[in-house]
Amino acid sequence: MVDILRFRTDEAVDHPAVTVDSFLDQSNATAVRIEPGDDARDLLPHLDRLRLIEINFPTYGDGRGYSAARVLREAGFAGELRAVGDVLVDQIGNMRRCGFDAFEPDQPLDSSDVENAFNRWPDVYQATGDGRVPIWNLRHPGSADG
Amino acid sequence: MYLYDQYDQAMVDARVAEFRDQCQRRIDGKLSEDQFKPLRLMNGLYLQLHAYMLRVAIPYGTLNGRQMRALGDIADTFDRKYGHFTTRQNIQYNWIKLEEAPDILEALAKVEMHAIQTSGNCIRNISSDHFAGAAADEVADPRPYAELLRQWSSFHPEFSYLPRKFKFAVIASETDRAAMRLHDIGINIVRGDAGELGAAFYVGGGMGRTPMIAPLIRDFVPLDQLITYTEACLRVYNRYGRRDNKYKARIKILVHELGAQEYTRQVEEEFAHLLTQGIEPPRAELERIKSYFVDPAFDANAPDVIDRTDPDFAVWVDRNTHPHKQHNYVSAVISLKPVGGIPGDATADQMRLMAELGEAYSFDELRVIHTQNIVLPHVRKADLFTLWQKLVEAGLGTPNLDQIGDIIACPGLDYCSLANARSIPVAQKISERFAASGKGEALGELKLKISGCINACGHHHAGHIGILGVDKKGVENYQLLLGGSEAEDTSLGKITGPGFSEDGIVDAVETAADVYLRERQNGERFLDTYRRIGMEPFKEALYG
């Protein structure tokens, strides 16, 4: 069983993440937690001093965190992006594609299910900034305009 | 039509394996029903009143003979020898066993079909004009754009847990045959000032309990920015669409509450940002897809005449064929609305026959119409009589397209766990009543649509006459609406007044029809007369 998954080699931040409000108020914290109602773009001016951004999924069905993750990666955030909360094995593949590189689920995940989840799809249709080449670019390898 | 390459096939095969694994984990108890539910829904599997229902995607309503035959075979093997064509141009099977669902998906994958995203809070099957590629009035075939959107929306990682379901329609004609402005996003492919093609975006339409007609938010998106613009529309919705109340979670509510102008401003801002991200497919991909939709090899020398000697055949030709861009061809509509039948149902044998007829007479192509009928898009006029004879023999020759007998009805309380009232028996009674009196023919074009609950799957808001089934203190009750339209003159029907019993609503429809017959002037349709004289004369006749 897997309690925390991390696809990074740097050292994990060892102090708890603070809320977006308290982060913006003051703090020299280097870890922050985004709730579904927070606007990830509020963090953009401060990305260079953040090492960890947690995105909370209070329920797996609330998909705002996927957009928050992409917004942060598109803005160049290179630190750890961790999905926390109701993080289930059938969603982690999509989360990874949106830029998450760490997962801290409320309930531990079965490790063989995790492996399936990340290796299920031979290719992908969309460009999401995760480095995977979309099928339509594989079909037209010479094209630079994709 | 579009054919899978190895990439498309691998994606669908992976989905079958994934769903098989998810079903197994559910059976093993590793997934709770609550966790399994959205997963099965994203594979089109609903738990209905009596059994599981599986909804199979028919992208933009286009399929070939092999696929239609496979749908018939699935009905035989896994269901009760019939299927139900839906208002989303899909087909659904009503008596499915959970443990057999992966096998059905596997059978579908063998003929390049699937049930991906036919339900759930994600981007659904994309619908289009059922006469695409055949109609004389289109500026282009809209289906390549729908196919591009199909690929982009399949397993989109950011948009798999939207606030609510999300429906696209893509057309390319000023004549709207797909209820385009009653979709979450309606796209009309248009020509720009220099003659180049682009996309007009209408966002925030829909039926359901709060019907709205989508406003135009951008009159021209260049085709090499189509996906990027769409992604911007979806991202604003995913971030800001309401999630506190499922009845206010559709994008129409967001657009309405923000105002179309503010929503558009946010989309444009997101769009400007996304243009820097390189998410648009290469232009060559659209060209590749287009190559699958070139015209079939029409026979330029086929005779341009129809022998109308047989009077029944002549009636069918007048009712059920549509002009084709090729002068010696027509598009022929197969009515799935026999008198007293269940709208949209077809038996396994009928599906296989339609497959055969599509192969023999329509360049191996069939379409599903959102009105729950089937089109053979490219039929030589010279073949029509033979085709008609074969249809009549199979109970598929009813000449009632767009008439009062051509009713849209949702499955209603006979199947659906959301319904408040039955739809099918009401449709059957109305169809029988007007066929028996012969008034159906006299009424001409009169689109009647029935929903068994406020969710409006039967499009009652958009019917010239609409019927909404409600529950009134434990008794089924039916409200009557007049004046809706799903065409380019989109309008929403208005409720006449207090509702009626099951038999009462059949009488009420006849009363409304009689008002029209009395009041109509020179060639007016029911809808035209209603728009001219207003609700009062109808109310007077119904309740006076």
Boltz contact constraints between the chains, C-beta under 6 A:
constraints:
  - contact:
      token1: [A, 61]
      token2: [B, 161]
      max_distance: 6.0
  - contact:
      token1: [A, 63]
      token2: [B, 161]
      max_distance: 6.0
  - contact:
      token1: [A, 63]
      token2: [B, 238]
      max_distance: 6.0
  - contact:
      token1: [A, 64]
      token2: [B, 239]
      max_distance: 6.0
  - contact:
      token1: [A, 66]
      token2: [B, 158]
      max_distance: 6.0
  - contact:
      token1: [A, 67]
      token2: [B, 158]
      max_distance: 6.0
  - contact:
      token1: [A, 67]
      token2: [B, 235]
      max_distance: 6.0
  - contact:
      token1: [A, 67]
      token2: [B, 238]
      max_distance: 6.0
  - contact:
      token1: [A, 67]
      token2: [B, 239]
      max_distance: 6.0
  - contact:
      token1: [A, 70]
      token2: [B, 158]
      max_distance: 6.0
  - contact:
      token1: [A, 74]
      token2: [B, 277]
      max_distance: 6.0
  - contact:
      token1: [A, 90]
      token2: [B, 39]
      max_distance: 6.0
  - contact:
      token1: [A, 94]
      token2: [B, 157]
      max_distance: 6.0
  - contact:
      token1: [A, 94]
      token2: [B, 160]
      max_distance: 6.0
  - contact:
      token1: [A, 97]
      token2: [B, 157]
      max_distance: 6.0
  - contact:
      token1: [A, 98]
      token2: [B, 157]
      max_distance: 6.0
  - contact:
      token1: [A, 98]
      token2: [B, 158]
      max_distance: 6.0
  - contact:
      token1: [A, 120]
      token2: [B, 14]
      max_distance: 6.0
  - contact:
      token1: [A, 120]
      token2: [B, 18]
      max_distance: 6.0
  - contact:
      token1: [A, 121]
      token2: [B, 14]
      max_distance: 6.0
  - contact:
      token1: [A, 122]
      token2: [B, 10]
      max_distance: 6.0
  - contact:
      token1: [A, 123]
      token2: [B, 7]
      max_distance: 6.0
  - contact:
      token1: [A, 125]
      token2: [B, 151]
      max_distance: 6.0
  - contact:
      token1: [A, 125]
      token2: [B, 154]
      max_distance: 6.0
  - contact:
      token1: [A, 126]
      token2: [B, 152]
      max_distance: 6.0
  - contact:
      token1: [A, 126]
      token2: [B, 156]
      max_distance: 6.0
  - contact:
      token1: [A, 127]
      token2: [B, 279]
      max_distance: 6.0
  - contact:
      token1: [A, 128]
      token2: [B, 157]
      max_distance: 6.0
  - contact:
      token1: [A, 135]
      token2: [B, 7]
      max_distance: 6.0
  - contact:
      token1: [A, 136]
      token2: [B, 281]
      max_distance: 6.0
  - contact:
      token1: [A, 136]
      token2: [B, 285]
      max_distance: 6.0
  - contact:
      token1: [A, 140]
      token2: [B, 282]
      max_distance: 6.0
  - contact:
      token1: [A, 140]
      token2: [B, 284]
      max_distance: 6.0
  - contact:
      token1: [A, 143]
      token2: [B, 282]
      max_distance: 6.0
  - contact:
      token1: [A, 143]
      token2: [B, 284]
      max_distance: 6.0
  - contact:
      token1: [A, 145]
      token2: [B, 282]
      max_distance: 6.0
  - contact:
      token1: [A, 146]
      token2: [B, 281]
      max_distance: 6.0
  - contact:
      token1: [A, 146]
      token2: [B, 282]
      max_distance: 6.0
